[in-house]
Amino acid sequence: MGDDELSEIRQRRMAQLQQQAQEQQAESEQQQRVKSQMQMLLMQVLEPEARERLNTIKLTKPEFAGAVEQQLVALAQSGRLKQKITDAQLKELLRQLAPAKRDYSITRK
């Protein structure tokens, strides 16, 4: 291979890498916008105590908290929420959405 071919391959590869970086940056910015919109909507539909509870859950179970947030956003966007969600209402929603726990009993002989 000649020097011209190598430089052409390098230039194409650099252009390809720059394109990928731009796409990743655009995708990251889009995700940040969606996330901030979700947080603004949650601030509107949750009372402060309920928001604190959800943030605490997010620290311990991020996947579960994300599912709850998506559920709340869907309810708000469909217009099914007439008032702000209180802490007690959030607790009830969490109870309904929580996966069933298995009880184990050990008997010793």
N, C-alpha and C positions, 0 to 999 in steps of 0.2 A: 504494500500500500504506500502511496505517496503522501507527502506532507499535506497536499491539498485535500486529499480524501479524508485524512485524519482530522484536519481542522473543520471540514464540512460536517463530519459526524459529531464532533464536539459541539459545534454550533447548534446542530439540530437537537442534540441531547440537552444542551443548556436551555434552548427555547422550550423544549418539552417540560423540563423541570420547573421553569418559570411559570408555565401555563398551569401545571399542577398546583404550585404554591398559590397562585391567584385564585384557583377554584376552591382550594381548602380555606383560604381566607374569607372568600365570599360565603361559603357554607357556614363557617364559624360565626360570621357577623349575623347571618340569618338566624342561626340558633340562639344567639344572644338577644336578638330582637324579640323572638317568640317567647323566650324565657322571661324577659322583662315585661312583656305584655301580660303573660300569665300572672306574674307577681302583682302587677297593678290591679288586675281583675280580682285576684284573691284578697287584696287589701280592701277592695270595695265590698266583697260579699262576706268577709269574715270579721267578727268582732275581735278586738285585740287579744282577749284570753284564748279564743279559738286559734288565732294565728300563732300565738306562742306555743300552744299544744302541738300544732302541726309542725312547727319548726323543731320542736324537741323530738318528735317522731322521726323527722327527716334526718336527724343526727344518728339515730339508732337503726332505723330501717328505711334507707333512702328509696328503695324500690317501692315499698308499700306507700310511703308518703307521696311519691310521684303519681302512683295510681289514684290516690285519694284526691290529689290536686287536679288531675285530669278529669275525674268525676265531677268535682265541684265546678270546674270551668265549663264542662259540658252542660251542667244544670243551669249555670248562670247564662250561658249563651242561648240556651233554648227558652229562657224566660220563665223557668219553673221556680225560680227563687223570688219570693215576694218581699223578703226582708233579709237582714243580715243573719248569718248563722251564728248562734251562740255556742259557748263551750259545751253545754249539755247536748245540744243538737249534734255537734261534731262528735262527741263521745258515742252517741247512738249510731251515727253513720260509721264510725270506726268499728264498732261492735259488729255491725252488719257486714262490713267489707273484710273483716279479719278472717284469715283462714281458720278452719276448725282445728282445735288442738287435740292431740291424741293423749288419752290418759293411759298411763302404764301402771299396772299393779304387779307387785312382786310378792309372791307368797313363798315363805321359807318353811321348809319341813324339818 
